[in-house]
Amino acid sequence: MSYTGPGFDPPQPRRSRRGPLTVALAALVPGALLGWAVYAAVGGSGDDEGSGSTAASTSPSAPASASASSRTSSPAPSASSEDEKPSAPAAASGPLEGKVVVIDPGHNPENFKHTAEINRQVDIGTNRKACDTTGTSTNDGYAEADFTLDVAHRMRTLLEKQGATVKLTQDGDRPFGPCVDERARIGNEAKADAVVSVHADGSGTGNRGFHVILPGAVDAGAADTRAIVEPSDDLGTRIAGNFVRVTGSAPSNYVGGGTGLVTRKDLGGLNLSTVPKVFIECGNMRDSKDAALLTSGAWRQKAAQGISDGIVSFLRG
């Protein structure tokens, strides 16, 4: 998902109170932020294996926009068990029994065939915006929509093993979309305890790392996020901490001021949500080093684990 389009508000860096070394926050949620604190203390890792010493920049720069790419055939991943699509087991009893999680795989692999439909304008409260986009892709043609669906399947498997009821906004089972307003509505109607929209960014070369997008306080038209800002902030912080811990990836070096957390008010999927919800941009598909991670089945499993662990932490309080 790239930072372009009508009605875009530049991402706002998190206030200093959200700094990764804040002791008070670490004390409040030590399990979620343990990885985050370790990352900040040692300078973080930025290499492909999560064990190097390249630290993310702590000062955000203006994000480089990239036009969404039409989907091409994805390169065949290397044959390994990690690249196989996990099956969806029946919900089991566990610590998340009775909890509902909605996973929103960004975009749709078939959106590029339905340009008229996905360009239709929908109301997002603050203004009108396109129903959906094609998403971005790596330079080798691995589509964001394929990445998000794969990570969503892995998350579903992990969360169902914890006893959660898991719903996807789309499962490659519809010709396009759903539109951003419908994506929000699916989570609302499910009365989800947590919703996570999975994405990968399409920024410039050299821009690396993940970031979690939190809803800003919006009260306009059909949008009123005031009740979900605080719990969504908690959900996003826990996901960020666990994502660092499990994947070894550094927070974004181009938005968020090194915190991996960004607040936005221009996304319909957040504006129209009435339940706790965040987006996660797992990396930048246009950077070759991030692309090497995003196209790895083993790394996608780690990404799914990190996001899922953050959700579990949030739901268990």
C-alpha positions as CSV (number, residue, x, y, z in Angstrom):
1,M,0.0,0.0,0.0
2,S,1.6,3.3,-1.1
3,Y,1.1,6.7,0.4
4,T,-0.8,8.3,-2.5
5,G,-4.3,9.2,-3.4
6,P,-6.9,12.0,-2.8
7,G,-7.5,13.1,0.7
8,F,-4.2,11.8,2.0
9,D,-3.0,13.2,5.3
10,P,0.7,12.8,5.8
11,P,1.4,10.2,8.5
12,Q,2.0,11.9,11.9
13,P,5.1,10.7,13.8
14,R,4.2,9.4,17.2
15,R,4.7,11.8,20.2
16,S,7.7,11.3,22.3
17,R,5.7,9.6,25.0
18,R,5.5,6.6,22.6
19,G,9.3,6.3,22.3
20,P,10.6,2.7,22.3
21,L,12.6,3.3,25.5
22,T,9.7,4.5,27.6
23,V,10.0,2.6,30.8
24,A,6.5,3.2,31.9
25,L,5.0,1.5,28.8
26,A,7.4,-1.3,29.1
27,A,6.3,-1.9,32.6
28,L,2.6,-1.9,31.6
29,V,3.0,-4.5,28.9
30,P,6.3,-6.2,29.4
31,G,5.5,-9.2,27.4
32,A,4.5,-7.3,24.3
33,L,7.3,-4.7,24.4
34,L,10.2,-6.9,25.5
35,G,11.4,-7.4,21.9
36,W,10.8,-3.7,21.3
37,A,12.9,-2.7,24.4
38,V,15.7,-5.1,23.4
39,Y,15.7,-3.6,19.9
40,A,16.0,-0.1,21.2
41,A,18.7,-0.9,23.7
42,V,21.0,-2.6,21.2
43,G,20.3,-0.5,18.2
44,G,18.1,-3.0,16.4
45,S,18.8,-5.3,13.4
46,G,18.1,-4.5,9.8
47,D,19.6,-7.3,7.8
48,D,17.8,-10.1,6.1
49,E,18.4,-12.6,8.9
50,G,17.5,-10.3,11.8
51,S,20.9,-10.7,13.4
52,G,23.0,-7.8,12.1
53,S,23.7,-4.3,13.4
54,T,22.1,-2.0,10.9
55,A,19.8,0.3,12.9
56,A,16.7,2.0,11.5
57,S,16.8,5.8,11.3
58,T,15.2,7.6,14.2
59,S,14.2,10.6,12.1
60,P,11.3,10.2,9.6
61,S,11.7,11.5,6.1
62,A,9.0,12.2,3.6
63,P,7.8,8.9,2.1
64,A,8.5,8.3,-1.5
65,S,5.3,7.5,-3.4
66,A,5.1,4.7,-5.8
67,S,2.3,4.0,-8.2
68,A,0.5,0.8,-7.7
69,S,1.6,-1.9,-10.0
70,S,-0.6,-4.1,-12.1
71,R,-0.4,-7.6,-10.9
72,T,1.9,-10.0,-12.9
73,S,2.5,-13.6,-12.4
74,S,4.3,-14.1,-9.0
75,P,7.7,-15.8,-9.1
76,A,7.5,-19.4,-7.9
77,P,8.7,-19.6,-4.3
78,S,11.3,-22.1,-3.5
79,A,9.9,-25.5,-2.7
80,S,9.7,-25.8,1.1
81,S,7.1,-26.6,3.7
82,E,7.1,-23.0,4.8
83,D,5.7,-21.9,1.4
84,E,2.7,-24.2,1.5
85,K,-0.6,-22.6,2.3
86,P,-1.6,-23.7,5.8
87,S,-4.9,-25.5,6.2
88,A,-7.6,-23.9,8.3
89,P,-8.3,-26.1,11.3
90,A,-11.5,-26.0,13.2
91,A,-11.5,-23.6,16.2
92,A,-10.0,-25.3,19.2
93,S,-10.5,-24.6,22.9
94,G,-7.8,-22.3,24.2
95,P,-7.1,-19.0,25.8
96,L,-8.9,-17.1,23.0
97,E,-12.0,-19.2,23.1
98,G,-15.0,-16.9,22.6
99,K,-12.9,-14.1,21.0
100,V,-13.5,-13.0,17.4
101,V,-10.6,-11.9,15.3
102,V,-11.1,-10.5,11.8
103,I,-8.1,-10.5,9.5
104,D,-8.2,-8.1,6.5
105,P,-5.8,-9.2,3.7
106,G,-5.2,-6.0,1.8
107,H,-6.4,-5.7,-1.8
108,N,-7.3,-8.7,-3.9
109,P,-5.3,-10.7,-6.4
110,E,-7.9,-10.1,-9.1
111,N,-8.4,-6.3,-8.5
112,F,-6.3,-5.5,-11.6
113,K,-9.0,-7.1,-13.8
114,H,-11.7,-4.9,-12.4
115,T,-10.4,-1.3,-12.6
116,A,-13.8,0.3,-13.1
117,E,-15.2,-1.4,-10.0
118,I,-12.3,-0.7,-7.7
119,N,-12.1,2.9,-8.8
120,R,-15.7,3.6,-7.7
121,Q,-15.7,6.2,-5.0
122,V,-17.0,5.3,-1.5
123,D,-17.7,7.4,1.6
124,I,-15.0,7.1,4.3
125,G,-16.5,9.7,6.6
126,T,-13.9,12.4,6.0
127,N,-14.2,12.3,2.2
128,R,-14.7,9.9,-0.6
129,K,-12.1,7.5,-1.8
130,A,-11.6,4.7,-4.3
131,C,-13.3,1.4,-3.4
132,D,-9.9,-0.4,-3.4
133,T,-6.6,-0.4,-5.3
134,T,-4.5,-3.1,-7.0
135,G,-1.8,-2.8,-4.3
136,T,1.9,-2.8,-5.1
137,S,4.3,-5.6,-5.9
138,T,8.0,-6.4,-5.8
139,N,10.1,-5.5,-8.8
140,D,10.0,-9.2,-9.7
141,G,6.2,-9.2,-9.8
142,Y,5.3,-10.7,-6.4
143,A,2.0,-9.0,-5.7
144,E,1.1,-7.4,-2.4
145,A,-2.3,-9.1,-2.6
146,D,-0.7,-12.5,-2.8
147,F,1.5,-11.6,0.2
148,T,-1.3,-10.4,2.3
149,L,-3.5,-13.4,1.7
150,D,-0.6,-15.8,2.5
151,V,0.1,-14.1,5.8
152,A,-3.6,-14.0,6.6
153,H,-3.9,-17.8,6.1
154,R,-0.9,-18.4,8.4
155,M,-2.4,-16.0,11.1
156,R,-5.7,-17.8,10.9
157,T,-4.0,-21.2,11.6
158,L,-2.1,-19.8,14.6
159,L,-5.1,-17.9,16.1
160,E,-7.5,-20.8,15.7
161,K,-5.1,-23.0,17.6
162,Q,-5.5,-20.5,20.4
163,G,-9.2,-21.0,20.3
164,A,-10.2,-17.8,18.5
165,T,-13.0,-17.6,15.9
166,V,-11.2,-16.1,12.9
167,K,-12.9,-14.4,9.9
168,L,-11.3,-13.1,6.8
169,T,-12.7,-10.1,4.8
170,Q,-11.8,-11.9,1.6
171,D,-10.2,-15.3,1.0
172,G,-9.5,-15.1,-2.8
173,D,-13.1,-16.1,-3.1
174,R,-14.5,-13.0,-4.9
175,P,-13.7,-11.2,-8.2
176,F,-12.5,-8.0,-6.6
177,G,-12.5,-6.0,-3.4
178,P,-14.2,-5.8,-1.0
179,C,-14.3,-2.0,-0.9
180,V,-12.7,-0.3,2.0
181,D,-16.1,0.6,3.6
182,E,-17.2,-3.0,3.4
183,R,-14.0,-4.2,4.9
184,A,-14.7,-2.1,7.9
185,R,-18.3,-3.2,8.0
186,I,-17.3,-6.9,8.1
187,G,-15.3,-6.4,11.3
188,N,-18.1,-4.3,12.8
189,E,-20.9,-6.8,12.0
190,A,-18.7,-9.6,13.4
191,K,-18.4,-7.6,16.7
192,A,-14.7,-8.4,16.4
193,D,-12.6,-8.1,19.5
194,A,-9.7,-7.2,17.2
195,V,-9.2,-6.5,13.5
196,V,-5.9,-6.3,11.7
197,S,-5.4,-5.3,8.1
198,V,-2.3,-6.8,6.5
199,H,-0.3,-4.9,3.9
200,A,3.1,-4.3,2.4
201,D,4.2,-0.9,1.4
202,G,5.3,0.5,-2.0
203,S,7.8,3.1,-1.1
204,G,11.2,4.1,-2.5
205,T,14.4,2.0,-2.6
206,G,16.3,2.3,0.7
207,N,13.1,2.8,2.7
208,R,12.9,-0.3,4.9
209,G,11.1,-1.7,7.8
210,F,7.6,-2.2,9.1
211,H,5.1,0.1,10.6
212,V,1.7,-0.2,12.3
213,I,-0.9,2.3,11.4
214,L,-3.3,3.4,14.2
215,P,-6.6,5.2,13.8
216,G,-6.7,8.9,14.6
217,A,-9.6,10.5,16.4
218,V,-12.2,11.2,13.6
219,D,-15.8,12.4,14.0
220,A,-17.1,13.2,10.6
221,G,-20.0,11.9,8.6
222,A,-20.3,8.2,9.0
223,A,-17.0,8.0,10.8
224,D,-16.5,8.1,14.6
225,T,-13.4,6.5,15.8
226,R,-13.2,8.2,19.2
227,A,-14.2,5.1,21.2
228,I,-11.6,2.8,19.4
229,V,-8.6,5.1,19.4
230,E,-7.3,3.9,22.8
231,P,-7.8,0.2,22.5
232,S,-6.5,0.3,18.9
233,D,-3.4,2.1,20.2
234,D,-2.9,-0.7,22.7
235,L,-3.4,-3.4,20.0
236,G,-1.0,-1.7,17.6
237,T,1.7,-1.2,20.2
238,R,1.6,-4.9,21.2
239,I,1.7,-6.0,17.6
240,A,4.7,-3.8,16.9
241,G,6.6,-5.1,19.9
242,N,6.0,-8.7,19.0
243,F,6.8,-8.2,15.3
244,V,10.2,-6.9,16.3
245,R,10.7,-9.8,18.7
246,V,9.7,-12.6,16.3
247,T,11.0,-11.3,12.9
248,G,14.0,-9.2,14.0
249,S,12.8,-6.6,11.5
250,A,13.5,-2.9,12.4
251,P,10.7,-0.3,12.5
252,S,10.4,1.8,9.4
253,N,13.2,4.2,8.7
254,Y,11.0,6.6,6.6
255,V,7.8,7.1,8.7
256,G,7.0,7.0,12.4
257,G,10.2,8.5,13.8
258,G,11.8,5.1,14.5
259,T,8.8,3.9,16.6
260,G,7.1,1.7,14.0
261,L,3.8,3.5,14.9
262,V,2.0,6.0,12.7
263,T,-1.4,7.6,13.1
264,R,-3.6,8.3,10.1
265,K,-7.1,9.7,9.5
266,D,-7.4,9.1,5.8
267,L,-8.0,5.4,5.7
268,G,-11.6,4.2,5.3
269,G,-10.9,0.8,6.8
270,L,-9.9,2.6,10.1
271,N,-12.3,5.6,9.9
272,L,-15.4,3.4,9.6
273,S,-14.4,0.8,12.2
274,T,-16.3,0.6,15.4
275,V,-14.1,-2.1,16.9
276,P,-10.3,-2.0,17.7
277,K,-8.4,-2.1,14.4
278,V,-5.0,-1.4,13.0
279,F,-3.1,-1.8,9.7
280,I,0.4,-3.2,9.5
281,E,2.8,-2.5,6.6
282,C,5.1,-5.5,7.0
283,G,7.9,-4.1,4.8
284,N,8.6,-2.2,1.6
285,M,8.1,-4.3,-1.5
286,R,10.1,-1.9,-3.6
287,D,13.3,-2.3,-1.6
288,S,15.3,-5.3,-2.7
289,K,16.3,-6.3,0.9
290,D,12.8,-6.0,2.2
291,A,11.5,-7.8,-0.9
292,A,13.8,-10.7,-0.1
293,L,12.1,-11.1,3.2
294,L,8.6,-10.6,2.0
295,T,9.0,-13.3,-0.7
296,S,10.4,-15.8,1.8
297,G,7.8,-18.3,3.1
298,A,9.9,-18.8,6.3
299,W,9.9,-15.1,7.0
300,R,6.1,-14.8,6.2
301,Q,5.6,-17.4,8.9
302,K,7.5,-15.3,11.4
303,A,5.5,-12.2,10.3
304,A,2.3,-14.1,10.9
305,Q,3.6,-15.3,14.3
306,G,4.6,-11.8,15.4
307,I,1.3,-10.2,14.4
308,S,-0.7,-13.1,16.0
309,D,1.3,-12.9,19.2
310,G,0.5,-9.2,19.4
311,I,-3.2,-10.0,19.0
312,V,-3.1,-12.7,21.7
313,S,-1.3,-10.3,24.1
314,F,-4.0,-7.7,23.5
315,L,-6.9,-10.0,23.9
316,R,-5.6,-11.5,27.1
317,G,-5.0,-8.0,28.5
